[in-house]
Amino acid sequence: MEPTHLFELVIAMFLAIIALHYLAHKLGLPPSVGLLAGGAALAFVPGLPTIAVDPELVLVIFLPPLLLDGAWSIALGKLRRHLIGIGSLAVGAVLFTCVVVAVVTHLLFPSLPWAACAALGAIVSPPDAVSARSVLQRVKLPRRLQILLEGESLLNDASGLVLFRFAIAAGITGAFSATQAVGSFFVLALGGVLVGVVVGVVWVKLVRRLGDEYLIIAATAMLSWTSYLLGEALHVSGVLATVTTGLIASWYQSIVLSASTRMRGTSFWTVMVFLMEASVFILIGLSLRGVVERGGGFGVVAATMGWQILAILAALTVARFAWVFASDLAITLCNRLGIRRYKPIGARGSTVLSWAGVRGVVTLALALSVPEGFPGRDFILVTSFAIILGTVLIQGTTLGRVIAWARLTEPETEKPRMTMSQAEAAMAQAQFATVRGLAYDSEGELIHPKLLAQYERKSVAIVDYAARTEHYTPMLHAHFDVVLEAVASGRQELIRLHRAGDIDDATLRELERDLDLEELSAISAKA
């Protein structure tokens, strides 16, 4: 393909992303469903070339920044608190699901070698970080379930990748050692964490020295790929390296980034992650044509593999339900024995957690990377793609209804010690104390009376609001509605002055920025 044609296809894909995302929003569908279905439909448009996805390239391009973004936004304190539960899902559930899928596949196809069955199990066992993000962004969950799902999606890819590599090696060489597999997993995991720590520390020190916000944003944008590629080059887990780097960067960003850098960097990063996340789903859809053609067409696939694929999808789903419910039962038994560090999430919470196992880009990339000539390669590829479609289209579209049915509530133990209003009050009091200390000169004379009065009024008002939030909320919304109207009037006058030639572009941009900040502050206060 000509380079210019490739670029045209990329631009066309981005335009399709905008259209499909908008259409999904209008239809009330998760964006991932609209993008995947739209990509699948576009794959069969006459005249369009068959999209051949390079699995290694897809993982390297898309996985690191999306993992870093997830690690950046996750609550580190909650992650530490629920690390055992996350580990149970990210390692235990993946391994258990792999075994169940392998056994069911071998029962369905006795002639298929165990290594090939295990490879399929490893490919489809880890729920995907990208798919999980797309689903979780649209639903409201209790914090504990949210952190369990987010943490699982960050860490389980490492488990799946290790299982996949050993299954492929066993299929090619005919040899497998469980002891070696476990030892390699711990080496890969520990090595990945160490690489992530090194890269994260270097980033913190670099950002403190660079000084230029555009250089800092560029360095941060490269952070995920640096960590991932370095980890892979050293033959350790690039996934864990990236996640560890993201956790360190997230912890220190509040200290090392200026307000301007954070705002501009967040805007840039948000758009980049949106395009990457959307591109993943549309690429999965565009890959459908090649997968179906490799399987011999829809008719052949349905006739020769249809009910077997459905059986494997059912086994995959049941395995996750079994692991989650068994884990919750174990917690209940521990509570009865006096071990009360964790509380069970209950049957409804377990149902939601079980139903949230959506597969995506990692499953596709691993399936495509199965070597030519590997036993059952075409069946593995078709089944993996069918499971992606099934989990995204079925679980992705119904998770919101399952959550609504569950009627989950936030346990008191999971709520933060302070509300946002109380935190704002503490912050306002700290600001007032600082201004009060600087409002007087060395002789004790008041030199900033207006500033002192302003911060005193602000502190008193916010403390009062924190104490009576429910009473003030309607008035607060009305207050900021007026502020937004005033901002709109100011913006109209500013544009009129610019169009009339009374002010130049530099003045327009400067005052426009002030109005933007005021508007964003008002919208945030209303939320």
GIPEKA-V131483 format. One record per residue. N is the residue number from 1. PHI is phi in whole degrees, -180 to 180 (999 if undefined). PSI is psi in radians with two decimals (NA if undefined). Layout:
# GIPEKA-V131483
n: (N,N)
phi: (PHI,PHI)
psi: (PSI,PSI)
This chain:
# GIPEKA-V131483
n: (1,2,3,4,5,6,7,8,9,10,11,12,13,14,15,16,17,18,19,20,21,22,23,24,25,26,27,28,29,30,31,32,33,34,35,36,37,38,39,40,41,42,43,44,45,46,47,48,49,50,51,52,53,54,55,56,57,58,59,60,61,62,63,64,65,66,67,68,69,70,71,72,73,74,75,76,77,78,79,80,81,82,83,84,85,86,87,88,89,90,91,92,93,94,95,96,97,98,99,100,101,102,103,104,105,106,107,108,109,110,111,112,113,114,115,116,117,118,119,120,121,122,123,124,125,126,127,128,129,130,131,132,133,134,135,136,137,138,139,140,141,142,143,144,145,146,147,148,149,150,151,152,153,154,155,156,157,158,159,160,161,162,163,164,165,166,167,168,169,170,171,172,173,174,175,176,177,178,179,180,181,182,183,184,185,186,187,188,189,190,191,192,193,194,195,196,197,198,199,200,201,202,203,204,205,206,207,208,209,210,211,212,213,214,215,216,217,218,219,220,221,222,223,224,225,226,227,228,229,230,231,232,233,234,235,236,237,238,239,240,241,242,243,244,245,246,247,248,249,250,251,252,253,254,255,256,257,258,259,260,261,262,263,264,265,266,267,268,269,270,271,272,273,274,275,276,277,278,279,280,281,282,283,284,285,286,287,288,289,290,291,292,293,294,295,296,297,298,299,300,301,302,303,304,305,306,307,308,309,310,311,312,313,314,315,316,317,318,319,320,321,322,323,324,325,326,327,328,329,330,331,332,333,334,335,336,337,338,339,340,341,342,343,344,345,346,347,348,349,350,351,352,353,354,355,356,357,358,359,360,361,362,363,364,365,366,367,368,369,370,371,372,373,374,375,376,377,378,379,380,381,382,383,384,385,386,387,388,389,390,391,392,393,394,395,396,397,398,399,400,401,402,403,404,405,406,407,408,409,410,411,412,413,414,415,416,417,418,419,420,421,422,423,424,425,426,427,428,429,430,431,432,433,434,435,436,437,438,439,440,441,442,443,444,445,446,447,448,449,450,451,452,453,454,455,456,457,458,459,460,461,462,463,464,465,466,467,468,469,470,471,472,473,474,475,476,477,478,479,480,481,482,483,484,485,486,487,488,489,490,491,492,493,494,495,496,497,498,499,500,501,502,503,504,505,506,507,508,509,510,511,512,513,514,515,516,517,518,519,520,521,522,523,524,525,526,527)
phi: (999,-63,-57,-66,-66,-63,-63,-62,-65,-63,-63,-62,-64,-64,-65,-64,-60,-61,-65,-69,-63,-65,-64,-61,-62,-67,-87,74,-100,-60,-55,-60,-68,-62,-68,-67,-66,-65,-63,-64,-67,-65,-61,-105,-68,-59,96,-79,-70,-70,-84,-106,-87,-81,-62,-64,-67,-62,-62,-69,-75,-95,-66,-57,-65,-73,-66,-63,-63,-65,-68,-63,-96,-76,-79,-64,-62,-67,-62,-64,-64,-108,-64,-65,-64,-66,-63,-61,-77,-74,-114,-63,-66,-64,-65,-63,-63,-59,-65,-62,-64,-61,-64,-63,-62,-68,-67,-75,-129,-58,-78,-78,-59,-58,-63,-67,-63,-67,-62,-62,-60,-66,-67,-97,-73,-85,-57,-94,-64,-67,-63,-61,-60,-63,-80,-69,-66,-103,-126,-112,-124,-57,-57,-65,-65,-61,-71,-64,-71,-66,-65,-59,-66,-77,-106,-74,-61,-62,-63,-63,-64,-65,-60,-63,-63,-72,-66,-65,-62,-65,-68,-84,-94,80,-125,-149,-127,-63,-62,-66,-64,-64,-61,-65,-61,-68,-65,-62,-67,-63,-62,-63,-63,-63,-61,-61,-63,-61,-64,-63,-65,-61,-61,-60,-68,-66,-62,-68,-99,-64,84,-88,-67,-71,-67,-66,-63,-64,-64,-69,-64,-84,-61,-65,-67,-59,-67,-65,-66,-66,-62,-66,-65,-91,62,-123,-74,-67,-63,-68,-62,-66,-63,-63,-60,-62,-65,-67,-62,-64,-66,-97,-62,-65,-96,-95,-99,-77,-61,-64,-63,-64,-68,-68,-65,-63,-62,-62,-66,-63,-67,-63,-66,-59,-65,-68,-63,-67,-62,-58,-71,-72,-69,-61,-63,-66,-76,-59,-59,-64,-66,-65,-63,-67,-82,100,105,-58,-62,-66,-61,-65,-75,-99,-129,-56,-71,-65,-64,-62,-65,-69,-62,-65,-63,-60,-69,-64,-61,-67,-59,-62,-67,-65,-68,-66,-65,-66,-64,-62,-65,-60,-64,-63,-60,-68,-87,98,-93,-120,-66,-119,-108,-65,-91,84,-65,-70,-64,-65,-64,-62,-61,-70,-78,-92,-87,-89,-98,-161,-66,-65,-60,-64,-64,-66,-63,-69,-89,-63,-62,-59,87,-68,-57,71,-59,-63,-65,-61,-66,-64,-65,-61,-67,-62,-69,-60,-59,-63,-70,-69,-75,-94,-70,-63,-84,-107,-60,-59,-69,-63,-65,-62,-64,-68,50,-75,-120,-84,-63,-60,-68,-93,-77,-65,-65,-124,-79,-62,-63,-67,-66,-63,-65,-62,-66,-64,-67,-65,-65,-64,-62,-67,-63,-63,-73,-102,-78,-116,-83,-65,-89,87,-88,-73,-114,-130,-65,-66,-64,-63,-65,-62,-73,-67,-61,-62,-64,-63,-65,-70,-63,-66,-64,-63,-79,-135,-60,-63,-69,-90,-55,-59,-66,-65,-61,-63,-59,-78,-63,-66,-59,-66,-64,-65,-62,-62,-66,-62,-66,-62,-67,-62,-66,-61,-63,-70,-67,-79,84,-79,-131,-92,-64,-62,-65,-57,-64,-67,-72,-63,-61,-62,-66,-61,-64,-65,-67,-62,-63,-68,-64,-64,-68,-78,-65)
psi: (2.37,2.49,-0.67,-0.64,-0.65,-0.75,-0.71,-0.68,-0.68,-0.79,-0.72,-0.66,-0.74,-0.68,-0.69,-0.64,-0.80,-0.82,-0.80,-0.66,-0.75,-0.75,-0.74,-0.70,-0.76,-0.58,-0.05,0.44,2.68,2.43,-0.63,-0.66,-0.80,-0.73,-0.76,-0.80,-0.72,-0.72,-0.69,-0.68,-0.73,-0.49,-0.45,0.20,2.22,2.39,-0.37,2.42,2.69,2.24,2.08,1.93,2.20,1.97,-0.74,-0.73,-0.69,-0.80,-0.76,-0.68,-0.86,-0.67,-0.85,-0.89,-0.58,-0.61,-0.76,-0.72,-0.71,-0.73,-0.62,-0.66,-0.14,2.61,1.90,-0.69,-0.77,-0.62,-0.79,-0.72,-0.66,0.49,-0.63,-0.78,-0.70,-0.74,-0.64,-0.71,-0.75,-0.48,-0.99,-0.86,-0.66,-0.81,-0.77,-0.78,-0.69,-0.78,-0.78,-0.81,-0.72,-0.78,-0.82,-0.74,-0.72,-0.59,-0.64,-0.62,1.39,-0.47,-0.23,2.23,2.63,-0.61,-0.70,-0.70,-0.72,-0.63,-0.77,-0.75,-0.73,-0.63,-0.75,-0.08,-0.67,2.10,2.62,2.45,-0.73,-0.80,-0.72,-0.75,-0.81,-0.57,-0.81,-0.45,-0.34,-0.03,2.78,2.08,2.70,2.62,-0.66,-0.80,-0.68,-0.80,-0.59,-0.77,-0.73,-0.79,-0.71,-0.79,-0.45,-0.58,-0.37,-0.35,-0.63,-0.74,-0.82,-0.71,-0.74,-0.80,-0.72,-0.79,-0.70,-0.61,-0.74,-0.76,-0.70,-0.66,-0.56,-0.76,-0.37,0.17,2.51,2.37,2.02,-0.68,-0.76,-0.65,-0.80,-0.78,-0.74,-0.66,-0.79,-0.63,-0.81,-0.75,-0.87,-0.75,-0.72,-0.74,-0.76,-0.76,-0.76,-0.69,-0.80,-0.85,-0.71,-0.76,-0.73,-0.72,-0.77,-0.80,-0.66,-0.78,-0.63,-0.40,-0.46,-0.86,-0.68,2.18,-0.54,-0.62,-0.66,-0.77,-0.72,-0.75,-0.66,-0.65,-0.56,-0.13,-0.78,-0.81,-0.63,-0.85,-0.78,-0.86,-0.65,-0.73,-0.80,-0.65,-0.55,0.12,0.67,-3.09,1.91,-0.52,-0.90,-0.56,-0.80,-0.77,-0.76,-0.76,-0.76,-0.68,-0.72,-0.79,-0.69,-0.69,-0.64,-0.20,-0.57,-0.38,-0.72,-0.28,2.40,2.91,-0.76,-0.78,-0.73,-0.76,-0.81,-0.72,-0.71,-0.72,-0.83,-0.83,-0.67,-0.77,-0.73,-0.77,-0.67,-0.83,-0.69,-0.79,-0.76,-0.67,-0.63,-0.85,-0.66,-0.55,-0.65,-0.79,-0.73,-0.40,-0.20,-0.72,-0.84,-0.67,-0.79,-0.75,-0.65,-0.55,-0.08,0.13,2.84,-0.75,-0.79,-0.76,-0.81,-0.67,-0.66,-0.40,-0.09,-1.06,-0.50,-0.72,-0.73,-0.67,-0.70,-0.69,-0.72,-0.74,-0.70,-0.79,-0.78,-0.67,-0.73,-0.74,-0.78,-0.76,-0.79,-0.80,-0.64,-0.68,-0.73,-0.63,-0.69,-0.68,-0.72,-0.77,-0.69,-0.70,-0.72,-0.45,0.03,0.00,1.83,0.53,-0.66,2.64,2.49,2.61,-0.13,2.99,-0.71,-0.74,-0.69,-0.63,-0.79,-0.82,-0.68,-0.64,-0.14,0.25,1.29,2.37,2.81,-2.23,-0.63,-0.74,-0.79,-0.81,-0.73,-0.71,-0.74,-0.40,0.01,2.22,2.59,2.43,-0.12,2.42,2.25,0.41,-0.82,-0.72,-0.72,-0.77,-0.84,-0.75,-0.75,-0.76,-0.70,-0.65,-0.66,-0.88,-0.81,-0.81,-0.69,-0.83,-0.56,-1.05,-0.69,-0.63,-0.37,-0.12,-0.69,-0.70,-0.66,-0.73,-0.73,-0.70,-0.69,-0.52,0.95,2.52,2.74,2.04,2.58,-0.58,-0.36,-0.19,2.53,2.71,-0.49,2.51,2.98,-0.68,-0.72,-0.66,-0.70,-0.66,-0.77,-0.70,-0.75,-0.67,-0.66,-0.69,-0.75,-0.70,-0.68,-0.80,-0.69,-0.61,-0.45,-0.06,-0.19,2.56,-3.06,-0.36,-0.03,0.16,2.39,2.08,-0.19,1.10,-0.73,-0.73,-0.74,-0.76,-0.68,-0.83,-0.51,-0.80,-0.75,-0.77,-0.80,-0.76,-0.75,-0.67,-0.72,-0.71,-0.72,-0.56,-0.45,0.98,-0.82,-0.60,-0.68,-0.30,-0.86,-0.73,-0.62,-0.76,-0.77,-0.68,-0.85,-0.34,-0.73,-0.72,-0.75,-0.66,-0.71,-0.71,-0.75,-0.71,-0.75,-0.66,-0.72,-0.73,-0.69,-0.75,-0.68,-0.76,-0.67,-0.74,-0.53,-0.14,0.21,-0.41,2.72,3.11,-0.64,-0.75,-0.73,-0.86,-0.71,-0.84,-0.54,-0.70,-0.73,-0.73,-0.66,-0.78,-0.71,-0.70,-0.78,-0.69,-0.72,-0.74,-0.73,-0.68,-0.50,-0.44,NA)
